[in-house]
């Protein structure tokens, strides 16, 4: 019942915010909105980046989020409000999963703190008005971890298969999630025996493949080559090798490297090859960029406010004030999580181990590619679970 009450509070806060600031499209959200609209019209997943015909089949962006928006539009009707409704639903699921994982790891008082940290997060509330993938990705990730933790407690194999299915959907929304699936599967094994660990990875992996494979087959059929989910991994790796990017995203420049290559898969492979050559030529320089990438990922939280400023929903001054409050709250959550981990002695509860493993995996992914503060919104619920340990009566100091 407590989880339900916290979820209800999260919903009420976000609905109240949406009444003040309805969903608006900016940044990648413009492309997601166009793509979802065309999927809902029966055109399929076609190129809308430049919004110019002819609209050809694409896989540059992942299909999962615009596909969800399109399904919502087909069921509920057109309009940006469906993105807000999807974000509210995702927040409710996330809050309940955070409460459940924290209670299993640390006890009921800690669960209340963890749920409060996510439900009341000002950044998560403001992000409800965006058409971005992070809120949905966070719900899928923490939901998959909660299912995997149930498997770890000796439940039937259906929980591992369920976790794999959710990870598969998460991979269609945010392909990096697929890299976290084997990490969570290994850590969720009910025993240290190799056979049990292999079984867990196999069950989760089979379920992931069952979800992703049809889309991969589609890409192989309609594009100039095969792509697991999307075709921006090579360009993202290339950006992550550039010292001028300062550890975060930058736009690709006209005529840069693979400019003459026109087709999606070939261009992505070209950028991937360039990135590998850069890394091989200057490995120390690439490694030296990792602290800046992690700083961009973790040090501040401004994207929810700046997105709304870009969309015209917040003034410059209001966005700057909001960004300071968002950053302060984010740093509080990080500090509580770090304090809890430092102060704890003895074995780590399995639910916390799964959260910590997924956070570590996320950090590793962004250290390889690049950072950005909006990406930590995906594992904010996991940080909230870890932060709850400061109220754990069972921890040893």
N, C-alpha and C positions, 0 to 999 in steps of 0.2 A: 504493500500500500504506500509506503514511503516513496518508493521509486515512482509510483504513479503521481503522487503529489508534486514531486520535483519536476517531472515531465510536464505536468499541467502548468506549473509556474513558468517553465521555459517557454511553453506555447503562448501563455498569456502575455508575457513580456514581448515576445517577437510579433505577435499579432498587434499589440499596441504600437510597436515601432513601425510596423507596416502601414498602419493607419496614418501615421505622421509622414513616413517616407515610403511610398509604394515602390515596388521593384522597378529598377531602371537599368538600361543596358549601357555598358561602357567596356573598354578594353576588350578582352576576348569574349565578353558577354554579348557584344554586338554580333559576332560571328555565330555564337551558340544560338542566339535568338533567330537569326536568319535561317540557319541550318535546320533548327527544330521546326520552323514554320514550313519549310519546303518538304521535310519528311512528312509532316502532318498532311500536306497537300498531295502526297503520293509521288513526289519527285525522287525520293530516295535520298541517300547521303551524298550530296553533290557539292561541288566547290562553290562556296559563297564568300571566300575571303575577300576578293575584289568586287563581289556583287555584280559581275558582268557576265552575260551569256557568251558562249554556251556553257551551261552548268554541267560539268563532267563529274563522273564518280571520283570521290576523294577519300583519303584516309589520313590527311595531314593532321587534323585534330582527332582525338579519340571520339568514338561514336556514342559512348554510354550516356553522357549527360544530355546532349541534344536529343538523343533518342528518348530519354525519360521525359524531357519537356514536350516532345512531340506526342508521346502517348498521353500525357496529361492534357494536352490541348485537344486531342481527339476525344477524350472522355469528358472533359469539363468545359471545353470551348476555348477559343483563342484569347490571347491577352497575356501581358507580362505577369499578371497576378498569379498565374499557375506556378511560376518560378518561386514566388514567395511562399505559396502553399507547400511546394516540395521542400523548401528549406525549413519550414516550420515542422513538417512531418519528420524530416531528418533530425532536427534538433530534439524532438521528443524521443525518438528512438535512441539517440546518442545519450541523452541524460539518463534514461532508464538503464542502458548498458553500463554507463559509468558507475551508477549506484550499485548495480549488481556485482561488478568486478571489484570495486573497492570494498564492499561488504564481505565478499568471499576472502579478500586478501587481508583486510585490516580490522573488520568489525563494523558495527552499525554507526557509531559516532563518526568514524572516518568516512563512511559512505555518504553521510549527510554533507560533510565538508567537500568531498569530491564532486558530488552532484551540484552543490551550490556554486563551486568555482566554475563549472561549465555553464550551468543554467544562467548565472548572473554575469558571465563574461561580456563586457561591453563590446569587444570586438566581434564575438560570435553573434551578438544581437544585431549590431549594425550590418553584419554580413548577410543577414536575412534579406536585405533589399537588393542583393547583387544577383547577377546571372553568371555565377562562377561555380566551379566544380568542388571547391574545398569542403563546403558544409555537407554535401552528399557523400563525398569521399570519406570524411570523418565518420559518418554514421555507418558506412559499409565496413570500414576498418575495425572500429571498436565492436561492431556487431559480430564480425567474423572471429575476433579474438574471444568474445564472450562464448561463442559456440565452441571454439577450440578448447577453452577452459572447461567446459562441460564434459568434453571427451576426456580431458586429463583427469577428471574426477571419477573415471570408471564408467561413464555412460556408454551406451551402444555406439557402434561405428557411424550411425546416422548423424551424430553430431559432427564428426570429422568431415563427412561428406557435405553436410550443410555448410560448414565453415568454408570448404573448398568452393562450393557454389557461390557463396557471398564474395569470396576473394575473386572469383571469376568475373562477377558483375563489377566489382571494384576495379579490376584490371581494365575493363572496357571503359570505365569512367576516367581512370588514372592509371596508365600502364605500370607505373612504378610499384603499384600495389602487388603486382604479380611477383616481384622480387622479395616481398615480405612473406608471402605464403609459405615457402619452405622453411623460413626461419621460425615462424609461429608453429608450423607443423612439428618441427624437431623439438621445440621447447614444450609442446603440449603432450608429448609422448607419455603415456601413463607409467612407464618404467624406463630405467636406463638401458635395458636390453636393446641390442642393435635391431633385433627383429621387430620390436615394438616401434622403434623410431622409423624404420623403413616402412612399416605398415601405415603409420601416421602420415608420412610424407606422400606415400602412394595414394592414400584415400583422398587427401586434400588435392594432390596433383591431378588425379583423374577427374575430380569434380571441376577443377579450374579449366582443364582442357575441354571438358564437355560444354562449358559456357563459351569459351573463347574461340574454339576451333571453327564453328560455322562462319564467324566473322573473318577469320584468317582465310578460309576458303574463298569467301566473297572477294577479299582483297586480291588474292592470287588470280582470280578470274577476271576482274574488271580493271585492274591497274597494270602497270608495266612490269610488275614483279610482285613477289609475295611480301606481305607485312603482317606481323603478328597481330597488332592492334592499330597502331598509327605510324606515321612516317616523319616524325620530327626528332627522333632520338639522336640521329647523326648530327643534325644541325645544333641541337642542344649541347652535345658533347663538344662540338667545335667551339661554341661560344664559351664553354667552360675552360677552354685552353688559352683564352685571350686575356692577358694581364690588363688590358684597357677596359675590360668589362668589370673589373674590381670585384669579382666573385659573384656577380649577379647577372641578370639577363640584359642583353642588348640586342637591337635589331640587326639582322644581317644586312650588310652593305651591298648596294648595287655593284655588280661586276666582281664581287668578292669570291675567289676560289672557284665555286661551282656555278657561277652565274649563267654560263652558256648551256648548262644541263637543264632541260625543261621539264621532264617527266618526274613525278613525285618520288617514286622509289629510287630511281637512278640518282636524283639529286641528293636524297638523304644518304645513300650509300657513299656518294662522293664526299659529302661533308664528314661522314664518319671516317672515311679513309684519311682525309686531311687531318682530322683530329688525332687519329692514331699516330700519324707521322709526326705531328707536332709533339705529342707526348714522348714518343721514342727519341726524338731529337733533343728535347729539353725536359727530361723527367723531373729534375730538381725544381725547375721553374713551375711546372704543373703542380707538383706537391706543395710548393710554397703558396699557391693560391687557395689551398683548402681552408686555412683559418679565416680568410676573408669571406669565403662561401658560407661557412658556418656562422660567422658573425652576421652576415646578411639574413641568414635564416632565423636566428635566435635573439638578436640583440634588441629588436624593437618591433612594434606592431603599428603600422600606419596604413596598410593597404585598405582596410574597410573604410576609413575616412577619406583617403585619397581617391578611391574608386567613386565614392559618392560625390566628391568635389568635381571629378572629371565629368560625371554625368549631369552636373548642374544641380544636384539635390542638396548640396551643402556649400556654403560660401567658403572662401579661402580661409578667413579667420576662424570660422567654426570648425573646419576640417583640421586646422593646426591644433586648436585646443583639444579636439576629440582625439587626435593622434597622440598627444601627450598623456591623456588619461588611459588610452588603450595600451600604450607602451608600459605605463606604470603597473597596470593590472597584469599584463603578460609577464613582466619581470617578477611580480609577486608569486604567480603560479610557479614559474621556473625556480625561484628561490626556495619555496616550500618543498617542491619535489627534490631539489638538490639536498636541502637540509635533512629531509626524511631519509634519503639514501645514505648520507654520510653518518647519521646518528644511529642507523639500524645495525644491530649485531645479530648473528645467527642466520639460519637459512631464510631465503626469500620465498614468500608464498608464491605458488605457481601462477596465480592470476597476475601478480606484480611482475614476475619474471617474463611473462608473455608481453605485457605492456612495455617493459624495459627493452626487451629484444626488438620489438617493432619500432620503438623510438630510435634505438641504436642503428637499426637497419635503414631507417629514414635518413638519419644523419649521414650515413655512409653513402647513400645514393646521391644526396645533394653535395657532398664533398667531391664526388666524382664529376658531377655535371655542374650545377651552379645553385646558389641559394636565392632566397627572396622571402620576405617576412610572411607573405600570404600562405606560403607552403607549410609553415608550422601550424596553421589552422587545422590541418589534417590530423596531426597527432596531439593537438591541444587536449582532447578528452583523455588520452593516455597520460599526459602530464598531470591532469587533474586527479586521476586514479593514484598515481605515485605520490602526489602532494598530500592526499588524505592520510598517509602514514604518520603524519605528525600528530594525529589524534589516536594512533593505535595503542591501546592499553597493553598489548601483548609484546610490543617491541622491546628488545633489550638494549640498554645503553651501555 
